[in-house]
Amino acid sequence: MRLDLFLPFVKKSKSGAVRRWLSRLGPTWLSSPVRRVIQAVCFVAFFVLFFYVCWPYTARPVDGTNDWPSHYADDLARKEKVAVEFFLVIDPLVSLSTSLASRAWVWSLTSAAIILLVGVFIPRGFCGYLCPLGTLIDLFDWAIGSRVKRFRVGDNGWWVHIKYFLLLATLVAATCGVLISGFVAAIPVITRGLLFAISPWQTGFQRGWHLVPPLNVGHFVSLALFAMVMGLGFLKPRFWCRYVCPSGAVFSLGNLFRVTERKVESTCINCNKCVEICPFDAIKPDFLTRTTDCTLCQTCGGVCPTQAIKFVERWNLVQLKLPNDPPTGDGPLGRRGFLAAGIGLASGVLGGLGLAGVAKVSGANLDDPNAWRPVRPPGSVPEDKFLQMCIRCGECFKACPNDVLHPLRFQQGLDGLWTPHVVADWAGCESSCNACGQVCPTGAIRALPLDEKKVCRIGLAEVNLQTCLPHAGREACQLCVDECHHAGYHAIEFTRVRTEVDAAGNPVEDSGFLAPVVLPDKCVGCGLCQTRCYGINVADKGLLSESAIVIFAGTGKEDRLMNGSYIALRATEQSQRAAEQQTKPTTDADSYLPDFLK
């Protein structure tokens, strides 16, 4: 099986507009234009998914009326066939670590298996052709290449194995139930980094700067990590891809099972052009291949003046260079190499255990029922599983039309950093939107149908009796009640407080205030009431320092199912309440009443 068809037909005698145009783009475009075209197509596809599929959702009233809430789901339905999470689900480290940490089957494992199987035929093809982070790094390296002097680190050193240490640490931490792949895997890094860098500008220009959510420390930590990944290019072109990326390490190990590989024939003239142009440092000084690093990009074949480089089946031994020119590269693993490998293995294991320990110690105490709990998106699995399945990619932030979801800071330590939570002071969760679950690549947020999502309880609204304007006797206010009724939940009703009494002790009609009371069996924690109270009484009028009605999560205030129906859960709860009401014993005070009045 030959894959030389990826190579261009390049001869010095060949000329023309195409060759001149490719020469202007750079030597790698001239030597391997097919690979560069595939890279460009995948890069554009990534940005189309990033901007068009998720941004912006349209907000339209019900057809033929002026009634709201807006139907964001209509716009999502038109784009639902396009898999916005495509690049995330083909990053195998995302699926492997998530499944290992949660001890559960993750649906994206199927996609990971397919891309690894493709890697058997096109070794590390993901890195050489598909990965948008690698293409972005190429663009960054091109931008600084002729303008900034690099440090030019060597090709040999401890740093060349960082990706394997990171991979081992990631898998060890996942085995301990802590997911850190979102910090280091290629696609989450670029998705979250671009989101936090571009989202404020996109929202400001398209929807208005007043709608840009405030940044927090989590944003800046992610931007610093993204800048560090790009800044590694100052050390060496594609330093991240060559030596650091743990997602690439998965494919490197997959190369051990390759069917095709790069071969050098005996016609090689030792010109060194292939060594100089290889973007992944996959060619040894003797011009043979470091098979775990080769991405089959075929750039080397395009510059070979004698066409001595072929990409053929692994067992093809015809006219190889090896019999004529014995290799001068690394020999069998010596004592020093064995010691270094042992130290690296121990470092990876200890690093993973250390990170898992830090995350556990600094994280939330899930056993404490009184501890603060973030309000998670509708459809989120139980908190312990959620932290083990959320890869902090930011897709749900990007898909949320009103920016209800914000990245968590360090309230739950390292374990909760960048995970989504509802900030109801900023916006409430629309009943007509289920976007966050549709784009989650790991199932940390279940993809609920709208009818299921509408009854999914993510929290419980609680009224502060000391600050609520009617409860405090300051003035009449029914913002939260109106908003809840308008959303169709009817979970807040009025009760009269601070009524006056006459001389006989009877309440004076129409005295006092109508104050809001939350009905726990109807409230789903959407936060629309809190948004309205904060927007009017805090931000606009300045009557309060904080919202008088707030959404809280925790035991008894939210429902988090790994599977099953929320509609069925609500029906079961309703049946239980009805049964309890029927079996409720009659009090002595009512014993004198006839049965039909009790």
MARMAR-267149 format. One record per residue (C-alpha): residue number from 1; residue in one letter; x, y, z. Coordinates in pm, 1 decimal. Example, Ala and Ser with C-alpha at 12.3 -4.5 7.8 and 13.67 -1.06 7.14 Angstrom:
pos  code  c1  c2  c3
1  a  1230.0  -450.0  780.0
2  s  1367.0  -106.0  714.0
REM end
This chain:
pos  code  c1  c2  c3
1  m  0.0  0.0  0.0
2  r  151.9  328.5  -112.9
3  l  56.6  674.1  10.0
4  d  288.7  863.3  -222.6
5  l  -18.6  1008.3  -388.4
6  f  -5.8  1280.5  -123.8
7  l  325.2  1399.6  -266.7
8  p  331.8  1667.4  -536.6
9  f  500.0  1599.9  -868.5
10  v  790.5  1837.2  -806.5
11  k  1078.4  1875.7  -1049.2
12  k  1325.4  2157.1  -1081.9
13  s  1238.3  2187.9  -1448.7
14  k  872.4  2229.5  -1368.6
15  s  756.4  2590.9  -1357.8
16  g  436.3  2784.9  -1373.6
17  a  205.4  3014.8  -1178.9
18  v  108.8  2745.0  -927.9
19  r  469.6  2671.5  -838.5
20  r  552.0  3041.3  -799.9
21  w  245.6  3094.2  -583.6
22  l  330.4  2797.5  -361.6
23  s  688.9  2922.0  -331.8
24  r  563.6  3254.4  -196.6
25  l  356.1  3074.9  65.8
26  g  661.6  2890.6  195.1
27  p  877.5  2582.5  144.7
28  t  631.5  2347.2  312.6
29  w  353.8  2460.5  78.2
30  l  575.8  2384.3  -219.1
31  s  695.1  2048.9  -87.8
32  s  361.2  1919.2  45.5
33  p  72.8  2131.4  -84.7
34  v  -192.5  1862.9  -34.0
35  r  -119.6  1847.3  336.4
36  r  -130.3  2226.1  366.4
37  v  -462.3  2243.5  182.7
38  i  -612.8  1980.7  415.2
39  q  -478.9  2174.7  713.9
40  a  -633.3  2495.8  584.7
41  v  -970.7  2330.9  522.3
42  c  -977.1  2181.5  873.2
43  f  -870.5  2512.3  1026.8
44  v  -1148.8  2698.4  846.7
45  a  -1395.7  2425.4  947.1
46  f  -1293.3  2466.0  1310.8
47  f  -1363.4  2839.0  1299.6
48  v  -1692.9  2787.5  1117.5
49  l  -1803.5  2555.5  1396.9
50  f  -1661.9  2796.5  1652.5
51  f  -1842.8  3105.8  1524.0
52  y  -2139.8  3010.2  1307.5
53  v  -2284.1  2702.5  1473.3
54  c  -2280.1  2848.8  1822.7
55  w  -2273.3  3224.8  1762.6
56  p  -2495.7  3413.1  1745.6
57  y  -2828.0  3257.3  1832.0
58  t  -3122.0  3461.1  1713.0
59  a  -3383.9  3580.7  1956.5
60  r  -3730.2  3591.2  1801.5
61  p  -4078.8  3612.4  1951.5
62  v  -4340.0  3346.6  1900.8
63  d  -4450.5  3337.7  1536.7
64  g  -4716.1  3596.1  1457.3
65  t  -4710.9  3754.0  1804.5
66  n  -4502.3  3979.2  2021.4
67  d  -4488.7  3726.1  2302.3
68  w  -4170.5  3604.6  2461.7
69  p  -3967.2  3406.4  2577.8
70  s  -3760.4  3393.8  2264.3
71  h  -3714.6  3062.3  2085.4
72  y  -3340.7  3007.1  2082.7
73  a  -3410.4  2640.3  2026.3
74  d  -3543.9  2717.2  1677.5
75  d  -3204.4  2848.4  1571.3
76  l  -3027.2  2559.0  1739.9
77  a  -3251.6  2309.7  1560.7
78  r  -3145.7  2450.7  1225.3
79  k  -2780.6  2394.8  1314.8
80  e  -2822.9  2075.6  1516.0
81  k  -2709.0  1848.1  1232.9
82  v  -2366.0  2013.1  1239.2
83  a  -2153.9  1862.4  1516.4
84  v  -2004.8  2167.8  1683.7
85  e  -1806.2  1939.6  1916.3
86  f  -1649.0  1746.8  1626.6
87  f  -1286.5  1837.4  1696.7
88  l  -1326.3  1774.8  2069.3
89  v  -1461.6  1424.2  2023.4
90  i  -1177.9  1323.0  1789.8
91  d  -915.6  1422.4  2047.6
92  p  -861.8  1075.8  2200.8
93  l  -713.1  1204.0  2526.1
94  v  -1041.1  1381.9  2602.2
95  s  -1247.3  1064.4  2577.5
96  l  -994.5  828.4  2735.2
97  s  -930.2  1042.0  3042.4
98  t  -1298.4  1126.2  3092.0
99  s  -1403.4  763.4  3075.8
100  l  -1122.7  662.9  3310.3
101  a  -1198.2  936.4  3564.6
102  s  -1574.5  879.4  3570.0
103  r  -1555.2  498.4  3545.3
104  a  -1823.1  522.7  3277.9
105  w  -1863.2  479.6  2904.9
106  v  -1836.3  815.0  2726.4
107  w  -2009.9  834.1  2390.0
108  s  -1713.9  1013.6  2229.9
109  l  -1497.0  703.9  2283.5
110  t  -1633.8  574.8  1954.4
111  s  -1501.0  878.7  1768.5
112  a  -1168.4  845.6  1947.2
113  a  -1143.0  481.3  1843.8
114  i  -1213.4  572.2  1480.9
115  i  -946.0  843.3  1468.1
116  l  -693.9  609.6  1632.3
117  l  -778.6  343.8  1375.4
118  v  -718.8  597.1  1097.8
119  g  -384.9  665.7  1265.7
120  v  -282.6  307.6  1196.3
121  f  -285.4  390.0  825.1
122  i  -183.9  757.9  849.9
123  p  41.0  770.6  1159.1
124  r  -22.4  1082.3  1368.1
125  g  -238.1  1210.9  1085.0
126  f  -442.9  1405.9  1339.0
127  c  -136.3  1611.7  1429.7
128  g  -15.6  1661.5  1074.9
129  y  -345.2  1729.1  901.0
130  l  -643.3  1789.3  1132.0
131  c  -541.9  1959.7  1457.1
132  p  -641.1  2330.4  1453.0
133  l  -402.8  2408.0  1738.6
134  g  -110.6  2280.8  1532.5
135  t  -217.1  2496.8  1238.3
136  l  -251.8  2801.2  1462.9
137  i  95.9  2733.2  1601.3
138  d  224.7  2710.8  1243.1
139  l  76.8  3054.5  1172.3
140  f  230.9  3195.5  1490.6
141  d  569.6  3044.8  1407.6
142  w  548.9  3192.4  1057.0
143  a  461.3  3534.0  1200.2
144  i  757.6  3542.6  1439.2
145  g  999.3  3333.3  1232.6
146  s  1169.9  3613.9  1041.9
147  r  1102.5  3884.6  1297.8
148  v  1208.1  3741.6  1634.4
149  k  1526.8  3561.6  1724.6
150  r  1448.0  3222.5  1875.0
151  f  1642.3  3059.2  2156.4
152  r  1694.8  2748.7  1940.1
153  v  1698.1  2469.4  2195.1
154  g  1864.9  2145.8  2092.3
155  d  1705.0  1834.7  1951.7
156  n  1816.6  1619.8  2245.1
157  g  1732.5  1672.5  2609.9
158  w  1482.2  1593.0  2879.0
159  w  1223.5  1817.3  2713.0
160  v  1179.5  1585.5  2413.9
161  h  980.6  1344.3  2633.8
162  i  759.0  1595.9  2816.0
163  k  451.4  1482.7  2623.5
164  y  483.4  1128.9  2756.6
165  f  526.0  1251.9  3114.9
166  l  216.1  1470.8  3076.7
167  l  18.9  1185.0  2924.0
168  l  114.8  951.8  3206.9
169  a  34.3  1215.4  3470.0
170  t  -302.7  1283.0  3306.2
171  l  -398.7  915.6  3301.1
172  v  -276.5  854.5  3657.7
173  a  -478.3  1153.3  3781.5
174  a  -782.0  1025.5  3590.0
175  t  -739.6  686.3  3756.3
176  c  -761.5  871.9  4087.9
177  g  -1085.6  1036.9  3975.9
178  v  -939.7  1378.3  3886.0
179  l  -970.8  1506.9  3529.7
180  i  -684.2  1731.4  3416.9
181  s  -694.9  1662.6  3043.3
182  g  -889.8  1985.5  2998.2
183  f  -578.7  2172.5  3107.6
184  v  -338.8  2008.0  2861.6
185  a  -525.6  1829.3  2578.5
186  a  -488.6  2005.3  2244.2
187  i  -849.1  2078.5  2145.8
188  p  -975.5  2197.2  2488.3
189  v  -674.2  2429.2  2509.5
190  i  -745.6  2601.0  2176.9
191  t  -1125.2  2601.8  2220.2
192  r  -1117.7  2758.5  2565.0
193  g  -827.3  2990.3  2481.4
194  l  -993.0  3134.7  2170.7
195  l  -1326.8  3154.3  2351.3
196  f  -1192.4  3364.4  2636.5
197  a  -983.1  3576.3  2399.7
198  i  -1247.0  3638.1  2131.1
199  s  -1583.2  3604.0  2307.4
200  p  -1585.7  3951.1  2471.5
201  w  -1502.0  4117.9  2139.8
202  q  -1755.8  3915.5  1945.1
203  t  -2032.6  3988.9  2194.6
204  g  -1940.9  4355.9  2216.8
205  f  -1936.6  4420.6  1842.9
206  q  -2239.6  4208.7  1751.8
207  r  -2470.8  4254.9  2049.5
208  g  -2342.8  4555.3  2243.1
209  w  -2066.8  4610.7  2496.0
210  h  -2315.8  4629.9  2780.4
211  l  -2383.8  4258.8  2723.9
212  v  -2021.2  4152.0  2768.8
213  p  -1995.9  3946.7  3091.2
214  p  -1729.4  4054.5  3340.3
215  l  -1401.0  3865.6  3326.2
216  n  -1275.3  3678.6  3630.6
217  v  -948.0  3521.3  3736.7
218  g  -1041.2  3199.7  3555.9
219  h  -1036.8  3382.8  3223.3
220  f  -690.4  3522.5  3284.7
221  v  -547.8  3187.5  3398.5
222  s  -675.0  3024.2  3079.6
223  l  -543.6  3306.8  2861.1
224  a  -203.9  3277.6  3030.8
225  l  -197.1  2903.4  2959.1
226  f  -293.3  2962.3  2596.4
227  a  -27.6  3232.0  2560.8
228  m  231.3  2994.6  2707.4
229  v  141.9  2726.8  2450.4
230  m  185.9  2974.8  2168.1
231  g  494.9  3129.0  2328.3
232  l  679.0  2796.9  2320.5
233  g  735.3  2879.6  1955.3
234  f  1008.5  3118.6  2069.9
235  l  1209.5  2812.9  2173.4
236  k  1162.5  2618.4  1852.4
237  p  901.9  2590.4  1576.4
238  r  611.9  2369.5  1685.1
239  f  775.7  2310.0  2023.1
240  w  436.0  2228.2  2175.6
241  c  350.0  1973.5  1907.0
242  r  693.9  1812.1  1905.1
243  y  764.9  1777.1  2274.1
244  v  475.3  1880.8  2500.6
245  c  130.1  1790.2  2364.9
246  p  -10.1  1483.5  2548.9
247  s  -278.0  1437.7  2281.5
248  g  4.6  1394.6  2033.1
249  a  164.2  1143.0  2269.6
250  v  -145.8  923.2  2237.8
251  f  -100.2  916.8  1861.2
252  s  274.5  860.9  1900.4
253  l  204.6  545.6  2098.4
254  g  -53.2  451.6  1836.4
255  n  225.6  470.3  1577.2
256  l  364.8  150.0  1725.5
257  f  78.8  -27.9  1546.7
258  r  121.7  158.5  1217.1
259  v  68.7  -12.8  883.2
260  t  241.1  252.2  671.9
261  e  558.8  445.8  737.9
262  r  829.0  659.1  583.3
263  k  1107.8  469.0  406.8
264  v  1438.9  594.9  266.7
265  e  1577.6  420.1  -40.3
266  s  1939.9  363.3  -127.6
267  t  1931.3  651.1  -377.2
268  c  1954.8  897.1  -84.8
269  i  2249.6  1136.7  -135.6
270  n  2267.2  1262.1  226.3
271  c  2177.7  1620.4  129.5
272  n  2016.1  1684.5  471.0
273  k  1718.3  1871.4  321.7
274  c  1465.7  1635.6  480.6
275  v  1617.5  1683.5  827.3
276  e  1605.6  2061.2  796.3
277  i  1244.6  2086.2  677.7
278  c  1080.2  1822.6  900.6
279  p  828.0  2010.5  1121.6
280  f  819.7  1739.3  1389.0
281  d  1188.7  1654.6  1429.7
282  a  1102.8  1301.7  1315.8
283  i  1414.4  1239.1  1102.6
284  k  1735.7  1118.2  1263.4
285  p  2082.5  1241.1  1162.4
286  d  2118.3  926.9  949.4
287  f  1799.0  1029.5  762.5
288  l  1597.0  739.7  897.6
289  t  1268.1  790.1  1080.1
290  r  1169.9  838.9  1441.5
291  t  852.4  646.2  1379.0
292  t  667.3  760.1  1691.6
293  d  710.9  1124.4  1590.9
294  c  640.4  1104.0  1216.9
295  t  303.4  1250.9  1112.8
296  l  323.4  1133.7  752.3
297  c  305.3  1497.7  645.0
298  q  535.4  1402.6  353.3
299  t  707.9  1739.5  352.8
300  c  1042.6  1561.9  344.2
301  g  945.0  1368.9  33.0
302  g  862.1  1690.2  -145.7
303  v  1212.4  1834.4  -100.9
304  c  1407.6  1516.0  -174.3
305  p  1604.0  1578.9  -498.5
306  t  1632.7  1207.9  -580.6
307  q  1283.1  1101.4  -471.5
308  a  1444.6  855.0  -231.9
309  i  1172.0  898.3  30.2
310  k  864.5  680.4  -2.3
311  f  557.0  624.2  212.7
312  v  473.7  258.3  187.5
313  e  363.4  -39.5  393.5
314  r  566.1  -105.3  704.8
315  w  702.5  -440.9  589.0
316  n  828.5  -310.8  252.4
317  l  1209.4  -360.4  250.7
318  v  1289.3  -307.6  -117.0
319  q  1599.0  -92.0  -195.6
320  l  1623.1  58.0  150.9
321  k  1906.3  286.5  250.8
322  l  1975.1  89.4  567.2
323  p  2175.2  -197.7  409.0
324  n  2407.3  44.8  225.6
325  d  2455.3  305.8  497.4
326  p  2436.3  164.3  852.0
327  p  2250.4  393.7  1089.9
328  t  2447.4  636.8  1302.3
329  g  2163.1  715.0  1538.5
330  d  2078.8  587.4  1881.2
331  g  2177.1  232.6  1965.8
332  p  2023.6  1.2  2225.4
333  l  1909.9  161.5  2548.0
334  g  2210.7  203.3  2774.0
335  r  2240.4  243.4  3147.9
336  r  2196.4  620.6  3131.5
337  g  1896.4  591.7  2901.1
338  f  1739.7  325.0  3119.4
339  l  1789.0  541.9  3428.6
340  a  1641.0  844.7  3253.4
341  a  1339.9  641.5  3141.0
342  g  1285.6  517.7  3496.5
343  i  1306.6  869.1  3637.7
344  g  1064.0  992.4  3373.0
345  l  818.5  713.6  3449.2
346  a  834.5  785.4  3821.2
347  s  796.4  1158.6  3756.8
348  g  483.8  1102.7  3549.6
349  v  325.0  877.1  3810.8
350  l  415.8  1103.8  4102.9
351  g  307.4  1410.2  3907.3
352  g  -32.2  1258.4  3838.1
353  l  -75.4  1152.5  4200.0
354  g  35.1  1496.1  4317.9
355  l  -206.1  1679.7  4090.8
356  a  -487.0  1448.5  4196.1
357  g  -404.4  1511.5  4560.5
358  v  -393.3  1888.9  4518.7
359  a  -724.2  1886.3  4333.0
360  k  -889.2  1670.4  4598.5
361  v  -756.4  1871.4  4893.4
362  s  -836.5  2210.5  4742.3
363  g  -1165.7  2097.4  4589.0
364  a  -1520.0  2101.4  4717.0
365  n  -1621.0  1892.1  5014.6
366  l  -1902.9  1701.9  4850.4
367  d  -1983.1  1521.5  5176.0
368  d  -2074.3  1845.6  5356.4
369  p  -2443.2  1923.5  5291.7
370  n  -2392.7  2282.2  5411.4
371  a  -2103.1  2360.6  5177.9
372  w  -2154.3  2607.9  4894.9
373  r  -2257.8  2447.3  4568.8
374  p  -2247.2  2609.1  4225.3
375  v  -2566.5  2608.7  4022.4
376  r  -2481.2  2383.1  3730.9
377  p  -2638.3  2386.7  3381.5
378  p  -2964.5  2195.7  3331.6
379  g  -2898.7  1830.4  3264.1
380  s  -2572.1  1818.6  3458.0
381  v  -2487.4  1480.0  3603.7
382  p  -2426.1  1445.6  3982.1
383  e  -2150.0  1674.7  4106.1
384  d  -1885.3  1409.9  4168.7
385  k  -1935.7  1269.5  3818.6
386  f  -1964.0  1617.4  3671.8
387  l  -1616.7  1712.7  3794.4
388  q  -1484.5  1385.9  3649.9
389  m  -1648.2  1436.3  3309.6
390  c  -1628.6  1809.7  3240.9
391  i  -1314.4  1882.8  3036.7
392  r  -1340.4  2261.9  3076.1
393  c  -1355.6  2312.5  2698.3
394  g  -1590.4  2611.5  2712.3
395  e  -1835.9  2485.8  2449.0
396  c  -2132.0  2544.0  2681.6
397  f  -2021.3  2903.7  2747.9
398  k  -2001.9  2957.9  2375.2
399  a  -2343.7  2806.0  2308.2
400  c  -2530.9  2985.3  2587.7
401  p  -2717.8  3269.6  2412.1
402  n  -2751.5  3498.2  2713.7
403  d  -2415.9  3418.5  2878.0
404  v  -2593.4  3259.0  3173.1
405  l  -2301.3  3020.1  3217.3
406  h  -1972.5  3156.6  3347.9
407  p  -1646.5  2974.9  3424.9
408  l  -1596.7  2894.5  3790.0
409  r  -1293.5  3046.1  3958.8
410  f  -1119.6  2868.5  4246.9
411  q  -1430.0  2835.3  4467.6
412  q  -1393.0  2458.6  4432.9
413  g  -1016.5  2464.5  4402.9
414  l  -826.9  2332.0  4103.2
415  d  -1087.3  2059.6  4059.3
416  g  -1360.6  2309.4  3972.3
417  l  -1162.1  2565.5  3773.4
418  w  -1330.9  2664.8  3442.3
419  t  -1632.2  2440.9  3501.6
420  p  -1964.3  2608.4  3409.4
421  h  -2205.1  2752.0  3662.3
422  v  -2511.7  2972.5  3639.9
423  v  -2463.4  3340.2  3731.1
424  a  -2825.2  3448.5  3762.5
425  d  -2735.8  3808.7  3846.7
426  w  -2621.9  3835.4  3486.1
427  a  -2895.1  3634.9  3309.3
428  g  -3149.6  3361.1  3363.9
429  c  -3181.3  3028.0  3186.8
430  e  -3441.5  3053.2  2909.2
431  s  -3701.3  2777.9  2905.0
432  s  -3673.3  2757.5  2524.6
433  c  -3299.4  2684.8  2516.3
434  n  -3120.3  2353.2  2564.4
435  a  -2800.0  2444.6  2381.4
436  c  -2545.7  2360.0  2652.3
437  g  -2633.7  1991.5  2660.1
438  q  -2633.2  1968.5  2281.7
439  v  -2268.9  2077.2  2252.3
440  c  -2114.7  1896.6  2552.1
441  p  -1862.2  1645.1  2412.1
442  t  -1844.1  1413.5  2712.6
443  g  -2196.6  1396.3  2854.8
444  a  -2118.2  1599.9  3166.5
445  i  -2426.4  1797.5  3059.7
446  r  -2689.0  1564.3  2921.1
447  a  -2848.1  1653.7  2586.8
448  l  -3204.7  1695.9  2709.6
449  p  -3507.5  1753.7  2485.4
450  l  -3682.9  2082.1  2558.8
451  d  -3972.3  1920.0  2744.3
452  e  -3724.5  1743.2  2974.1
453  k  -3511.1  2052.8  3017.6
454  k  -3808.8  2266.5  3124.1
455  v  -3875.8  2047.7  3429.3
456  c  -3510.4  1986.5  3520.2
457  r  -3449.2  2146.0  3858.8
458  i  -3103.5  2308.0  3881.8
459  g  -3163.3  2503.4  4202.1
460  l  -3419.4  2662.9  4429.6
461  a  -3503.2  3033.2  4460.8
462  e  -3495.1  3170.3  4814.8
463  v  -3628.2  3510.8  4921.1
464  n  -3427.2  3717.9  5167.5
465  l  -3696.9  3835.6  5409.4
466  q  -3473.4  4112.1  5545.9
467  t  -3393.5  4278.4  5213.3
468  c  -3695.4  4196.8  4993.6
469  l  -3879.0  4528.3  4954.2
470  p  -4231.2  4400.2  5035.9
471  h  -4115.9  4170.0  5316.7
472  a  -3915.9  4454.4  5470.9
473  g  -4217.4  4685.5  5442.4
474  r  -4034.9  4935.0  5221.2
475  e  -4252.4  4935.8  4908.6
476  a  -4457.5  4715.1  4680.6
477  c  -4266.5  4503.6  4428.6
478  q  -4370.6  4208.4  4214.6
479  l  -4083.5  4180.3  3967.3
480  c  -3997.1  3820.5  4051.8
481  v  -4360.0  3707.5  4045.8
482  d  -4422.7  3864.3  3705.9
483  e  -4103.8  3717.8  3559.2
484  c  -4178.8  3368.3  3686.4
485  h  -4535.6  3375.2  3556.2
486  h  -4416.4  3510.8  3222.6
487  a  -4170.4  3220.0  3192.6
488  g  -4457.7  2978.4  3250.6
489  y  -4337.2  2825.7  3577.9
490  h  -4579.1  2999.3  3821.9
491  a  -4346.7  2903.4  4106.7
492  i  -4379.2  3232.0  4300.5
493  e  -4704.2  3355.9  4450.2
494  f  -4805.7  3642.5  4676.6
495  t  -4887.3  3643.1  5044.3
496  r  -4990.0  3952.5  5239.9
497  v  -4745.4  4071.3  5506.7
498  r  -4731.6  4362.3  5753.1
499  t  -5108.3  4403.9  5759.9
500  e  -5264.2  4657.1  5997.5
501  v  -5530.3  4564.2  6251.7
502  d  -5820.6  4766.6  6387.5
503  a  -5912.1  4818.1  6749.8
504  a  -6091.3  4486.0  6757.8
505  g  -5782.6  4306.6  6633.4
506  n  -5918.6  4236.5  6286.7
507  p  -5693.2  4288.5  5981.4
508  v  -5759.8  4605.9  5787.6
509  e  -5854.7  4529.2  5428.7
510  d  -5590.1  4612.6  5164.2
511  s  -5331.4  4705.2  5427.1
512  g  -4973.7  4580.5  5420.0
513  f  -4786.5  4448.2  5119.0
514  l  -4819.2  4153.8  4886.8
515  a  -4487.5  3971.6  4927.1
516  p  -4344.6  3685.4  4718.2
517  v  -4329.1  3327.3  4840.8
518  v  -4152.0  3051.9  4645.0
519  l  -4331.0  2722.1  4582.9
520  p  -4049.9  2461.8  4601.4
521  d  -4243.3  2197.0  4410.0
522  k  -4270.4  2427.4  4105.4
523  c  -3938.5  2615.1  4109.1
524  v  -3670.7  2478.8  3871.9
525  g  -3403.3  2735.7  3961.7
526  c  -3391.7  2906.4  3620.9
527  g  -3276.1  3230.9  3784.9
528  l  -3494.9  3462.7  3578.1
529  c  -3642.8  3606.4  3897.3
530  q  -3296.6  3683.5  4034.9
531  t  -3193.9  3844.1  3707.0
532  r  -3497.1  4074.9  3713.3
533  c  -3452.6  4172.1  4077.0
534  y  -3083.1  4242.8  4029.0
535  g  -3131.8  4432.7  3704.3
536  i  -3402.8  4666.5  3838.8
537  n  -3360.6  4694.5  4215.3
538  v  -2980.4  4672.1  4225.5
539  a  -2830.2  4788.8  3896.4
540  d  -3098.4  5034.7  3780.8
541  k  -3261.4  5188.4  4088.7
542  g  -2993.9  5114.9  4347.9
543  l  -3253.1  5016.1  4608.2
544  l  -3060.0  4704.2  4710.3
545  s  -2694.7  4605.4  4729.8
546  e  -2771.8  4254.2  4604.9
547  s  -3067.8  4064.0  4470.2
548  a  -3331.6  3983.4  4731.4
549  i  -3413.1  3652.2  4564.0
550  v  -3124.0  3416.3  4493.1
551  i  -3091.2  3069.8  4340.4
552  f  -2918.2  2810.9  4558.0
553  a  -2808.0  2458.4  4471.9
554  g  -2741.0  2164.4  4699.3
555  t  -2910.3  1871.9  4864.0
556  g  -3286.9  1887.5  4820.3
557  k  -3264.6  2189.7  4590.5
558  e  -3156.8  2029.5  4262.7
559  d  -3196.7  1710.1  4065.7
560  r  -2888.2  1558.0  3902.3
561  l  -2953.6  1235.1  3713.1
562  m  -2694.9  1024.4  3531.3
563  n  -2977.1  883.5  3321.4
564  g  -3352.2  862.5  3327.2
565  s  -3633.1  1111.2  3276.6
566  y  -3689.3  1434.7  3467.6
567  i  -4051.9  1429.4  3357.2
568  a  -4092.7  1087.8  3518.9
569  l  -3917.6  1216.9  3831.5
570  r  -4159.7  1511.0  3857.1
571  a  -4456.7  1276.9  3808.8
572  t  -4328.1  1046.9  4082.7
573  e  -4282.8  1339.8  4322.4
574  q  -4633.5  1464.0  4248.3
575  s  -4778.0  1119.2  4316.9
576  q  -4587.8  1097.6  4644.3
577  r  -4717.2  1436.8  4756.9
578  a  -5071.8  1335.2  4671.2
579  a  -5033.5  1010.3  4864.8
580  e  -4889.4  1192.7  5165.8
581  q  -5178.0  1438.2  5158.6
582  q  -5429.5  1154.1  5161.5
583  t  -5260.7  973.6  5448.2
584  k  -5205.7  1289.1  5652.0
585  p  -5379.8  1238.0  5991.6
586  t  -5667.3  1465.7  6085.9
587  t  -5577.8  1711.5  6363.1
588  d  -5783.6  1738.4  6680.5
589  a  -5878.3  2092.1  6588.2
590  d  -6063.2  1959.7  6281.7
591  s  -6220.8  1657.4  6449.2
592  y  -6558.9  1824.0  6489.6
593  l  -6589.5  1899.9  6115.3
594  p  -6774.2  1668.5  5876.7
595  d  -6552.3  1464.9  5645.8
596  f  -6614.3  1677.8  5340.0
597  l  -6483.6  1988.3  5524.9
598  k  -6173.6  1835.6  5678.7
REM end
